[in-house]
Amino acid sequence: MKFTLSWLAEHLDTDATLDEIVIALTRIGLEVEGVTDPGAVLAPFTVARILSAERHPQADKLQVLSVDAGNGPMQVVCGAPNARAGLVGVFGSPGTWVPGADITLKVAAIRGVESNGMMCSARELQIGEGHDGIIELPADAPVGASYADYAGLTDPVIDVSITPNRQDCMGVRGIARDLAAAGVGKLKPLRVDPVTGDGPGPDVRTEAPGCPAFFAQTVTGATNGAAPDWMCRRLTAIGQKPISALVDITNYVMIDLGRPLHVYDRAKLSGGLVARPARDGEEVLALNGKTYRLSAGMTVIADDVAVHDIGGIMGGEHSGVSDATTDIVIECAYFDPEAIARTGQALTLTSDARQRFERGVDPAFLDDGLAIATRLVLDLCGGTASTVTQAGEAPLGTRHYDYDPALAETLGGLVVAPDRQRTILESLGFTVGDDWRVTPPSWRRDIDGTADLVEEVIRIEGIDKVAPVPLPRVPGVARPTATPEQKLERRVRRAAATRGLDEAVTWSFVSEAEAAPFGGGAFTLANPISEDLKVMRPSLLPGILSAASRNLRRGAGSVRLFELGRRYLAEGERATLGLILAGDRRPRGWREGKAVPFDAYDAKAEALALLAVAGAPVDNLQVMPVPDEGEGGQAWHPGQSGTLRLGPKTILARFGMLHPALLGAFDLTGAVAAVELYLDAIPARKASGFMRPAFVPPALQAVRRDFAFLVPSTLQADTLIRAIRGADKGAIIAVRVFDVFARDGEISVAVEIVLQPGDKSFTEAELKAIADKVVAAAAKQGATLRS
């Protein structure tokens, strides 16, 4: 809903500024979507006179003008057919932005002739649709003056978002009424000048349930010229195209008062007008140029021959008024909101009239609405009016509600004095009796009960005044409900996704052949969906292996998948994370060289990273081989896989390369790395009532020492590291292998040891003693210090 500030002033007597009005509108529930100031956009344009017009030497349809915009003659190239010497128009100088063309003017050569600006059309300034020539102003228009000031185009336009329940604010007066109730000004009385007509009124009747009331009046001898400038300016400012005085009057009353009307050319009618249900298959050519096929039950306005109007939505082109129209019938009817909505939806036809009728216009405003429209026609177009014909009756059923002022506090959360509540309701048009029996006005169809009355009081008093009060916490509500196991799964899932893995969700059933390499299924379905979904999965790997195979066949170069779910063993369900790395870890490139596939170390890195997130003591884990038999033994590649354990029996994860025979069963080629993380085996952290001590960095710098050992080929590096770390647990804080090479059948392993002194630095004797312990611990594992 758009309107200008001066238009609002026709109904609201106020000294409030534009900003104050905008803030007040939003505060009372009429949200302002935007404010447009056309004066700011048109400020650079000035009134200018064309001193001379000569033919362009290089183009037949162009002219070279000498233009005076108040600063002396300027040369302008123009293609408008009406450009001529003596014409006064609108000029844009170089550097001016033209809103209708979305260009910024600059000095340019047009066909070899310099042009210093532009003479503008109405469309280029977005003040009208005219584009067949430049704007022509009266000869006495002040040259050099601001065009926006001269034309009165400095009126700000306010765009308000009207919610479906506020049908009363689909007119400027309704918005003014709300502002007056909010204390922004005083609502001016509505001037209604009844027209005492002569002669019988038009022949109209209603036979449609969707049109219970049909009022009409005839005006003869009217002259349908252009509407006055003040009306055209207001309609143009809000996006309405001025057409003719008769059409513009109906649009003006609709936007001004929320009362849609329609005007018929009486000479084009055959007999009287009747509001009736449409017959199935009837057609009407609407004013938008489209033909609509009607269904039975839709409300139409017709004469003795044809349908002329889709009732309450859009008029017909055949009976529309034109410049030659002299005799008219003004229609002011009430249409049922639900019927209008159904018809509009069925025809996918929308209009300003439909928006108002389907929300519900004021049923008591038929007489006054028709009188205001007829008075405007007589004042602007002349003619003689007939008496008013009234067919049917508008639904004026009154509603009453026994209201308790205390509800403003108990229901709305705001203490408002009873006298203030009475003032608010009465200023909005409600009738409030001494016993607080409240009658809503006829234009407030949305009021249905005392809760709506509270809403009116609170929104006008100020919903921002309602104190934010938290609801009382009910025992047992809003307490943490996630179990430690669920929290663990959430952490691991997020960590896997953060590391670049894509989550997959696969079936919990696999075939017997897929379950066999993983120890076989403990549970077989008696009535499976298919043979491929027969066994409850003993591992998550078969499902994501199938997914990886499908992705690789479709051209994926690298597949990183994980799934977090349950595997089903004889002893019950086990929370598990399965992970597959297939394809290329690094694609080929001119810098990198050949593509690099995934290996067992990639799988181990993923397993250790996820175990760390899960809270497992990764520093204490032991790397041991996967057993050849038992759970999952046949699925892993010997020598390229392992387990991560807490002690010899507790397996937290399996990792490494999958067996080639298993990959062949899933139609996979190349190496595939995998991980199975057993979340149920990770020891749970015990809750402690004590805070972790604050981190205190060591006061002394750590000491690093390197050792190189010759080791047997059967000795695992992890075993050697653990032995060295246990040589002096107080001083040794880290051990890592940094070099391995083989020569003459011997394997050399270089180890870095980090020693952390306590309250004093190590002496040479202490460092030698620690080194001796390290060598002795390594010797017990068969390693000897390399000379």
N, C-alpha and C positions, 0 to 999 in steps of 0.2 A: 504494500500500500504506500504510494508516493503522494506527497503534497508539498506545496511551497510554504515558506514561512508567512508570506503575506496572505495566503489562502487561509492558513490557520487563524490569522488575526481577524478574519471575517467573523469568526465564531468565538474567539477567546480574547478578552480584554486583559492584556498582561504587559508588564514591563520587563519580563524575564529575557535574558539574552538567549541566543541560539544554543550555546553550550549548556545553559541551565535547563532549557527545554529538553535537549537530547538526554541529559542525565536523568531528568524526571521521568521521561518516557520509559527508559529501560528499568528504572526503579519500580515502576508500577506494573511491570509485566509486558509492556509494549516495546520489545527489543528493537533498537535502532540498528539497522544493518549498514547504513552509510548515510553520509551527508555530502551532497554535491553542490559546489558553488560555481555556477556557470559564469558569474562575473569574473572570477579569477582566470578561467579558461579563455574568455573572450576579451579580457582587458587589453591585450596588445593590438586589437583590431580597431581601426579608426574610420570615421566618416570621411569619404574622399570624393572629389569631383573629377570627372574626365574632361580635360581641357580640349583634347583633340584625339581623333581616331583615324589612323592611316593604314592602308593595306600593307601587310607584311610582304617584303620583296621576294621572299622565297616560299611562301605558303598562301594559298588562296583562302583558307579558312581561319587564318590568324590575322590579328590587327596589332599594330604598334600604337599604344596609347601614351598620352602625356597626362599624368595623374597628379593632382594636387591633394595631398593629405594634410595640409596645414604647414608644410615646410618647403614649399616651392615645387616646381614640376619635377616628376620622375618618370622615366621610361619604363613601361610595362608591356609585355607581350601577352595578349589575351585571346582566347578562342571562343568566348561567349558570343552568341549571335545578336544579343541585344546591347552589346557594348557600343556606345556612341558618344559623341561630344555632347557635353551638358548633363549627362546622367550622373546622379549622385548615388554612390554605392558604398560598399564596405571593403577596406583595403588592409592587406596584411603585409607588413614590411619584412625585409630579410631578417632571419633569425627567429621568426614567429612560427610556433607549432600550430598546424591546421588540424583540428581534432577529427573532422570528417574524413580527411585523406590520410591522416597519420603520417604527415611529412613535416619537416622543418624547412621553411623557405630560405633560400640563399640566392645571391646574385649568380645568374646563369645565362649562358648564351643559348637561345632557342632559334634554331635554323639560322645561326649566324648573327642574330640580333640580341643584344644584351637586355635582360629583363630584371628589374629591381623590385620584386615583390609580386603580389597577386591580388586581383579583384575577385571576391569570393561569392559563391552561391550559398543558398540556405542549407543545402545538404552538407557542404564543406564545413560549415560552422555548427552543424548538428542542431539547427533550430527549425528544421522543416525538411520536406522531401524534395523541394524544388531544385532541379539541377539542369534545367534547360536554358538557364541564363543566370547572369549575376544578379545579386539583390539590387532592387531599385527602391531608393528612398525618396521622400518628398524633396522638391527642389530647394526648400528652405532649411533642410537639415544642416546643422552647423558643421562645416568642414573642419577637420582636425580634432573634433570631439571624440571621446570614447564611444564606440558603437554600443557597448553593453550598457553604459549609462543612458545614452540617448534612447535605446529601445526598451529600457526597463528590464534588462535580462540579468539583473544582479540579485535576483531572489533565490536564496538557498533552497535546495530540494532535499527533503527528509524522506528516507526510505525506511518504513517500519515493517517488521515481520509480525503479521497478525496470526495468532494461533487459531485453530478451527473453531474453538468455542466462543470466540469474541466477535460474533457477527455484527455487533453494534459498532465496532471500530473499523468496519469496512467503509466508513465515510468519515470525512474530515470532522464533521460535527461530533461524532462519537468520540474521537480522539480528544477533541477540545473539552468535552464533558469530563473525561477522565483526568485531564490535566487540571481543570478547575477544581475537581474534587480533591486533588493532591495539593492544592494551595498554590498552583503556579499562576493563576489568574482567575478571572470571573467569566462564566459562560454568558455570552450575549443571548438575549431572547431571539428565538427564531421568528423571522418575519414571514407571515403567511397572509397574502393579499387575495382573498377569494375572488373568483371571477363569476360575476352574475351573467350567465349566458342567456342568449335569446334563441328561441326556437327549439325544436325537439333535438335530443341528443342522438348519437349514432345508434344503430341497431346492433347491439351486442348481447350475447347470452353465454352461459357456461353450462356444459354438459359433462365436464371432465372432473373426476374425483381429484385429479392432480392440480386443478385450478378452481378452488372454492369461491374465489371472488374475482370479478372482471369489471373494472371501472374504465370508462372511456369518455372522451370529449372531442368534439369536432371544432376545428378552426377553419374558416373559409376566407379566401381573399388574402392569404399570406404571401409574402415575398421571400423566397428562400435564397438569400445571398450569403455572403461570408459573415461569419460570426464576428463580434467586435474584438478589437485587439486584446483587451484585458482577458477575455475568455480564451482566445487562441493562445496567448502567452502561457496561461496556466496549464492548459491541456498539453501544449508542446513541451513544457518544462518537465512534465511527469511521463512523457513518452507517448502521449496520445496524439494521433495525427488529426489536425483540424480538417473537416470535410465540408460541411456547410452549416449554416446557422441551426437548422432543425436537428440535424444529427448531433452537432456539438452541444446543443442544449440538453439532450437526453444523456450524453456522456457526462456533462458537467453535473447534473443533478445526481446521477448515480454515484460519482466520486465525492461530491460535496455532502450528500445526505445519506448515501448508502441505499438509494431507492432507484433500482433499474426501471427504465421506461422503454417504450418503443413507439415509433411514429410510422404510420402507413400513409401512402399516397391514396387518397380517397377515390381518385379517378381511375385507379387501377384495380379497384375491388368490384366484385360482382355480388351485390347483395350485402347483407349484414355479416358481421364477424361472430364466430362461435368458437369457444374453447371446448374441444372434444377429444376423446381418445383417437389416436391414429388408427387407420385400417392397415392391416398387415400388407406390406408391399408398396404403400404410398411413398412418393418421392417428393423432395423439396430441394430447390436450388437456393442454398444459403448465401448470405452476404459475403462470405469468404470465397465465393466462386465455386464451391464444391457441391455436388449433388449427394444427398443422403437418403438412403432407403430406410424407411421407418418400420417399426414393429408395432403390433397391436398393443395398446395400453399406454404408449407414449402420448404425452399431452401436446396437442398442436393447436394453432389458431388458423382457422380456415374461413373462406367465404362460401358461397353457394357452388363454386366451381372447383377450387383447388386449395391446397394447403399453402399458407403464406408465412408461417412462423413455427419454428421448433420452440414450443412454449417455454419461456424463461431462460432460454439458452442463446438462440440466434434467430434474427429475422430472415425473411426470404428476399431474394434479389428482385423478384417480379414486382412486389408491392412497395419497394423502397422509394424514398423520396429523391428528387433530383432538382436541378436548378429551375426546371419548368413547373415544379409542384406549386399549387396554390391552395388546394383544399387537403386537409390532413385529418387523420384520426389519431389522437394521442391515447395510447394504451397504458393503463396502470393496474396491474393485476397482482394477485398473490398466488404463488405456486408452491406446492408441497415440497419441502426440502428433500425428502427421501425419493420422491418421484423424479425430481430434477437430477439427483445424483445417479440414479439408475440409468436414466436416459443418456446423460453425458458420458457415463462409462461405456454404455453399449455402442454409442456412436463415436467414441474416442474424440469427442468434441468439447473443447473448453472455451470459455469466454469470461469477460468480466462480470456479465450478468449471472452466469452459472455459478461463479465463485460466491456470489452474494446470496442467490436464492437457495443453494444447497446448504448454506450455513443457517439460513433463516432470516429473512428481512422482517422489519417491523410490520405486523399485520394491521396495526391501528394507524398506519401512516399513508393509507391509500388516498383519502380525501385531500389531505394537506399536500401530499406529494404531487398529485395531479394538479392541484391549484397552483403550486409553485411553478411547475413546468409550463402550464398554460399561460400564466402571467409572463414568463420569460419569452414565450413565443409571441404573445401580443406586443410586448415591449420592443422586441428585436426584429420581428418579421411583420408585424401588423396583422390585420384581419379581424374577423368577428367570431367569437366563441359561441357555441351552443350550450345548452344545459348539460349536466353530467348524467350519463347513464350508468346505473349500478346494477350489475348482475351478480347474484349470489351474495354470500356474506363471508367475511374473513374470520378465521378461527380466533376469537378474542377471549377464549377461556382464561379466567384469572386464577392465580395460584396464591395461597396464603400459607405462611409458616409462622408458628409460634416460636419466637426467638428469645434466647436467654443471653444477655450480654456477658455473662460469666464464661461462655464458651470461647470467647476470644483468648482467654488465658488457658483454660483447660484443654482446648483443642488446638489453638493457634500458638500458644506459648508466649503470648504478649499481653500485658495488662494495658487495657485501653478503657478510659472512663466511659460510662454509658452515654453521657451527653455527646462525647466525641464520636462514638459509634453511630448514634442517631444522625449526627451531622454528615458523616461520611455516606451513610446509606441514602439519606435524602438528597445529597448532592449528586449521587449517581442515578437518581430517578426513582428510588424505592419509596413506597409509602409506608411509614412507620406509625402504628397506632400507639395510644397511651399504654396499652397492655402489651406492647412489643409484638403485636401481630403485624408481620411484614409482608407487603405485597410487591413482588418484582414488577418493574415496568414492562410494557409490551415488547420492547426491543431487546430484552434479556432472556432469550429462549434457553440459555445455558444454565439458568439458576434452577436447581432441583434439590432443595433441602437446606437445612440450617448450616451444614458444613460449607456450602457455597457462600452463604452470607458471611461466615467467619473469614473465608478467603478474601472477600471483597474488603472487609475491614482491615485485614492484615496487610494486603498489598498496597492499599492507599496510605495507611499509617506508616508503612515501611517495613518490609520483610527483613531488611538489614538490621532492624532493631531487635529482632528475635534473638535471644541469647543462645549460643550453642551449648546445649546441655547433653552430656553423654547419657545413654540409656544405662540403667543399672545392670551390672554383670550378673547373669543368672548362674548359680553354681553348676559346674560341669560343662559350661559353654565356653568356647574360645580357649580351651586348654590344648596343649600340643597333643596331637593324635597319632603322629607318625612314630612307628616303632624304630628302635636302633637299626634293625635290619633294613627297613625302608629307607632310612636316612643314608645308610651305607650304599645302597643301590643307587640313590640319587647322586651321591658324590662321585661314584665310579662312572655312572652314565655321563655326567657332565665332563669329567676328566677325559673320557674316551672321545667325546665329540670335540673337545678343545684340542686334542692332539691330531685332529684332522681325519678321524674315522667317521664313517657314515653308519648310522644305526639301521639295522634290518630287523624285521619281525617276520618270523617264519612259522611254519606249522609245528605243533608239538608232537606230530606223528611222522614217522619215517618208515621206509620199507625194511624188511628183515635183512636184506643184503646191505643196506646202508648202516644198520645198527651193528652188524656182526663185527667189523673192525674195531669197534669201541666197546667190546665186551658183550654185545648182544642185548636185546631188550628184556627187561624183567616183567613187562606187562604187554600182553598182546590183546588187541580188541577182538571181541567175538563177532562183531558186525561192523567192520570198518567201511569207510566211505569208498575206499579202493585199496588194492593190494599195496600201492605205494604209500599209503597212510595207515599202516596196520599196527605198528609197534610204537609205544610211547618212547620218545627219544632218550637214549642213555647219554647223549652228548649233544651240545648245540652246534658242533661243527658240520654235521651233514646238511643241515638246512642252509647255513650261510655258504657252504661249498657249492651247493646248487645255485644260489643267488650269484656267487662270484662267477660261476661258469656261464650263466646267462649274460652277465655284464660283459665278460670278455668276448663272447661270441658276437655281441653287438658292437664291438669295436672299442671298448674301454681299454685304455692303455695301462691304467693302474687302478687296482681295486683294493680299497681299505674298508672292510666291513666289520661291524661288531654287533652282537646281540646279547642282551641281558635277559635271562629267563630262568626256567627250571629244567633240570634233567631229572629223569625218573629212574631211580635205582630200587633194588629190592628193599633197602632200608628206608626209603621214602624220597620225597622231593628235595633237591639240593639247588640252592641259588648259585648260578654260574654265569660267567661272562665268557663268550666265545668270540674269537677274533681271527680274521683271515687277512693276510697280506699277499696279493697275487699281482702278477704283471711286473711292471718296471717301478723300482723305487725312484730312479732318476732317468728321465727320457734322454735319448741321444741328442747331442748338440754339437755345433761346430767347435765350441770351446771345451765342452765336457767330454766329447768323444762318444764311445759306445754307450748304449743304455746299460744301466746297472740294475740287476734284479734284486729282490729282497733275499735276505739270508737269515740264518738262525740268530745272529746277533741283533737284527732288527726286532725279531720276536721277543728276545730276552729283554731288550730295552723297553718295549711296550709293557711286558709283564711286570718288570720292576717299577716302572713309573706308576702303573695303576695300583699295584700293591702298596706303594708308598702313600697314595691318596687314600686308600682303604684303611690305612693305619697299621699295616703289617710291619713288624720289625725287620726291614729289609737288610740292615747291616748284619743281622744274625742268621740270614738264610743260607742254606747250603745248596750247592748245585750238585745234583746226582742224576745218573742216567735214568731214562724211562725203562721200567721193567719190560722184558720181552713178552711176558704173559700177564693176564689179568686185565684190569679195566683200561682199555684204550691202548694197550701195548702194541697191537698190530698196525695202528694208524700212523705211527711216527717213524721217521727215517733213523735207523741206527747210526750212532756217531754224530748225528746232526740235530739232536734234540736232547732235552733234559727236563728235570723237574726242579722246582724251588721248594725247599722243605725247611720246616722247623724241627730239627732232629731227624732221625732216620725214618720215621713213620708218617709224620704229618706233612702231607703234600698240599701246598698252597696253590701251585700252578704247574702246568705243563707247557712247554714252549719248544719251538724249533721248526724243522722242516717236516712236512708230511710225506708219508711213504709213496713212492711213485705208483705202486699198485693201487693205492687208494685214489690217487689223482686220476688214474685211468678210468676208474669206475664212475667218476663224475665228469668225464670228458674234458679234463683239464690237462694242458700241456705246460711244460716248464716247471720251475720250482715254485712251491707255495709254502709260505711260512704261516704258522698258526700259534694261537695261545688259548689255553683254557684256564680260567681263573676260578678257583673254588672259594666263593665268598663265605660259604658256611664254615670253612676251615680256618678262616682268619680269627685269631683270638680276640675276643671283645675287650675293649678297654673298660676298666672298672672306674666307676664314677668316684671322684675324690672330693672331699670337702675342702681341700687345701689348694691354694693357687700355686701355679708353677712359679718357681723362683725367677726373678728378673735375670735376664742375660747379662753376664759380666764378662767382657772381652778379656782374654789373657793379658797379663801385664808384661809378659816377656815374649819375645819372638820365637816362633817354632824353629826347630832344627831339622833339616832334611839330610838323610844319608842314603846312598845308593849301594846295593849289593847285587852281584851277578853270581848265579848258581848254575852248576851243571846238574841237570835233573834226569831221572829215568823217563823214558817215553811214556810210561804208564802212570806217571804222577800227574794228578790234576792240579792246575794252577790254583784253584780255590782251596785245595787242601794245604798247599804250601803257604798261601796267604794267611789262612787261619792259624797255622802253626806259628808263623812269625808274629802275628798279632798277639798271640797268647804268651810270647816270650817275656814280655814285660807290660802287663796291662795298665800299669800306672803311668808309664812314660810314652808308650806307643799309642798314637791316636788314629793313625791311618796307614794303610799299606795298599800299594797298587803296583801291578805289573805294567812296565812301560816299554819293554823290548823283549822279543823272543826271536832266536834264530837257531838254525841247525847247521852243524859242521862236522864232517867225518863221523856221522852216526851219533853225535852227541847233541843234546838240546840245551841251549843256554837261555836262562830266564833272568832278566834284569828287573829288580824290585826297588821301588822308592819307599822309604819309611819316613814318616813324619813323627818327630818327638816333640812333646810339649812340656817345657819346664814349668815348675810350680812357682814357689816363692823366691827361687834363686836360679841362676843359670847353671847349666850342666858344666861340670869340670871335665877335663880330658879323661880322667880316670873313670868317671861315671859313664861317659860316652863309650869308652872302650869296653866297660863291663856290659853295657846294653848290647853292643855289637857282638860280643862273645855269646850272649844269650841267644841272639838272633841266629848266629851260625849254628849253635848247638841245636836249636829247635828245628832248623832246616835239615840238619844232618839226620835227625830221627826219621825224617820222611824220605831219606835216601838222596838228599841234595848236598852237594859239596861246593864250597866257595871256589869260584874260578880264579886261578892265579893270573 
